[in-house]
Amino acid sequence: MATQTYPRKQDYRVLSALAGLGQSLYKFAFDLRVLQSPPIGEWAEPFGSQQVGSSAMPFKRNPIDAENIDSLARLLAALPRVAWDNAAHSLLERTLDDSANRRSVLPEAFLITDELLRRGLRLIEGLVVNPAATARLFANYGVFAATERLLMECVKRGGDRQALHEVIRAHSLVAWAAIRAGQSNPLADLLCNDACTTQYATRNQMLAWLDASDYVGDAPVRAHRFAAMLAKELAPD
């Protein structure tokens, strides 16, 4: 049958691809905003020497690029719905009642994506990473994750899982209270001096189990491989 228009599903596929790219940039920017918050401080946007962080509070350093990305990406995410309706309502592929919104939706989606990429590149190129903040957070909270290993190792040596779980829970609550009070995390010492755990292992063994530095697994290796692959693909011929 002869038709007047091409299948509008093509528009939907294009806009969905752009929205998918926007979603990835949105998540990156949203994670950055969380990691830039003062209690964490591991990442930060690039910040110029004369840049104003807030119009009302001079001390603030708002993540303006990340906020802009999330704002625009949220709008981009809504546009595929318009294209979906255009495709679904294209009666016998002859109706032109989508022509008005397509004049806005299609160019707007590409313009938004272009701005998202520009700001995303700006963030990546100027990203500030604070290893000291990471070390501080790891020192305070890493041991909590490693208690799982301590629990399993003690169980392997004949310990009662439920009883050991309660011991770790009780000491963890004490440690959380100490951290909230501005003190260092006492959890490792508390567990290494409890008779319920020392009967199954030495202090040195427990301290080794409570060291969460190897909990990242092979993530560093995979990250370097991925970075090398990107560098190879993006390198000029």
C-alpha positions in Angstrom: 0.0 0.0 0.0 1.3 3.5 -0.9 2.1 5.8 2.1 2.7 9.4 2.6 5.3 9.2 5.4 8.2 7.0 6.5 7.6 4.8 9.6 7.7 7.1 12.6 9.2 4.2 14.6 12.6 5.4 13.2 12.2 8.6 15.1 11.4 6.7 18.2 14.5 4.6 17.9 16.7 7.6 17.3 15.3 9.5 20.3 15.5 6.4 22.5 19.2 6.0 21.6 19.8 9.7 22.5 17.8 9.3 25.8 19.9 6.2 26.6 23.1 8.3 26.2 21.5 11.0 28.3 20.7 8.4 31.0 24.4 7.4 31.3 25.5 11.0 31.6 22.7 11.7 34.1 23.9 8.9 36.4 27.5 10.0 36.1 26.6 13.5 37.0 24.3 12.4 39.8 27.0 10.2 41.3 29.4 13.1 41.1 27.1 15.4 42.9 26.8 12.9 45.8 30.6 12.3 45.9 31.2 16.1 45.9 29.1 16.6 49.0 31.2 17.8 52.0 30.7 14.6 54.1 32.2 12.5 51.3 34.3 14.8 49.2 36.0 12.1 47.0 35.2 13.8 43.7 34.6 17.4 42.6 33.8 19.4 39.6 36.6 21.6 38.2 36.2 25.0 39.8 37.8 28.2 38.4 39.7 30.6 40.6 37.1 33.4 39.9 34.1 31.1 39.7 31.1 31.8 42.0 29.8 28.7 43.6 26.5 30.2 44.9 24.7 33.5 44.3 23.6 33.5 48.0 26.3 31.6 49.9 29.9 32.6 49.0 31.4 29.5 50.7 29.5 27.0 48.5 30.8 25.2 45.4 27.7 24.0 43.7 28.3 21.3 41.0 26.7 23.5 38.3 27.7 21.4 35.3 26.5 18.2 36.9 23.2 19.8 37.9 22.8 21.2 34.4 23.4 17.7 32.9 20.8 16.2 35.2 18.3 18.9 34.4 18.6 18.5 30.6 18.9 14.8 30.6 15.6 14.6 32.5 13.9 16.5 29.7 15.6 14.4 27.1 14.2 11.3 28.8 10.7 12.5 28.2 11.0 13.1 24.4 10.9 9.4 23.3 7.4 9.2 24.6 6.3 11.8 22.1 7.9 9.8 19.3 6.3 6.7 20.6 2.9 8.3 20.3 3.7 9.6 16.8 4.6 6.1 15.7 1.6 4.4 17.4 -0.9 7.0 16.0 0.4 7.1 12.5 -2.8 5.7 11.0 -1.9 3.6 7.9 1.3 5.7 7.8 -0.7 8.5 6.1 -1.5 10.9 8.9 0.6 14.1 9.4 -0.6 15.1 12.8 2.9 14.6 14.1 4.5 17.2 11.9 4.2 20.0 14.4 5.8 18.3 17.4 8.5 16.7 15.3 9.7 20.2 14.2 10.5 20.7 17.9 11.2 17.3 19.4 13.8 16.1 16.9 16.1 19.2 16.9 15.6 19.7 20.6 16.7 16.2 21.4 19.9 16.6 19.3 20.7 20.0 20.8 20.2 18.7 24.3 22.5 15.7 23.6 25.1 18.0 22.2 25.1 20.1 25.4 25.1 17.0 27.6 28.2 15.8 25.8 30.0 19.1 26.0 29.4 19.4 29.8 30.1 15.8 30.4 33.5 16.2 28.6 34.2 19.3 30.7 33.6 17.3 33.9 35.7 14.3 32.8 38.6 16.5 31.7 38.7 18.6 34.8 37.5 16.0 37.4 39.2 16.5 40.8 39.8 13.3 42.7 40.7 13.5 46.4 42.6 10.3 47.6 42.8 11.6 51.1 39.0 11.7 51.4 38.8 8.1 50.1 41.4 7.0 52.6 39.4 8.7 55.4 36.2 7.1 54.4 37.8 3.7 54.0 39.4 4.0 57.5 36.1 4.8 59.0 33.8 2.4 57.2 35.8 -0.3 55.4 36.0 -2.5 58.5 32.2 -2.8 58.6 32.2 -4.5 55.2 35.0 -6.8 56.2 33.1 -8.2 59.3 31.4 -10.6 56.9 34.7 -12.3 56.3 35.4 -12.4 60.0 32.1 -14.0 60.6 32.5 -16.7 57.9 36.1 -17.6 59.0 35.0 -18.0 62.6 32.1 -20.2 61.5 34.5 -22.4 59.5 36.4 -22.9 62.7 33.3 -24.1 64.6 31.6 -20.9 65.7 27.9 -20.5 65.9 26.8 -18.2 63.2 23.9 -16.6 65.0 25.9 -16.0 68.2 28.8 -14.5 66.2 26.3 -12.4 64.2 25.0 -10.9 67.4 28.5 -10.2 68.7 29.4 -8.3 65.5 26.1 -6.5 65.5 26.5 -5.3 69.1 30.0 -4.1 68.6 29.1 -2.4 65.3 26.4 -0.3 67.0 29.1 0.9 69.5 31.4 1.7 66.6 28.7 3.7 64.7 28.1 5.7 67.9 31.8 6.5 68.2 32.1 7.6 64.6 29.1 9.9 65.0 30.8 11.4 68.0 33.8 12.2 65.8 36.0 9.4 67.1 38.0 6.8 65.1 36.3 3.5 64.3 37.0 1.1 67.3 35.3 -1.9 65.7 38.4 -3.9 64.9 39.8 -3.6 68.4 36.4 -4.4 69.9 36.2 -7.6 67.9 39.8 -8.6 68.4 39.4 -8.4 72.2 36.1 -10.3 72.5 36.3 -13.8 73.9 33.6 -14.9 71.5 35.9 -14.3 68.6 39.4 -14.8 70.0 38.6 -18.4 70.7 38.6 -19.1 67.0 41.5 -17.0 65.8 44.5 -14.9 66.8 44.4 -11.1 66.8 46.7 -10.9 63.7 44.4 -13.3 61.8 41.3 -11.2 62.7 43.0 -8.0 61.8 43.9 -9.5 58.4 40.3 -10.5 57.8 39.0 -7.1 58.8 41.3 -5.4 56.3 38.9 -4.5 53.5 41.6 -3.1 51.1 41.2 -6.2 48.8 37.4 -6.0 48.7 37.7 -4.2 45.3 38.5 -7.5 43.7 39.8 -7.1 40.1 38.0 -3.7 39.6 41.3 -1.8 39.2 42.5 -4.3 36.5 39.2 -4.1 34.6 39.2 -0.3 34.9 42.7 0.0 33.4 41.8 -2.4 30.6 38.7 -0.4 29.8 40.6 2.9 29.8 43.2 1.3 27.5 40.5 0.1 25.1 38.9 3.6 25.0 42.3 5.2 24.4 42.9 2.9 21.5 39.5 3.4 19.9 39.6 7.2 20.3 43.2 7.6 19.2 43.6 9.5 15.8 44.6 7.3 12.9 
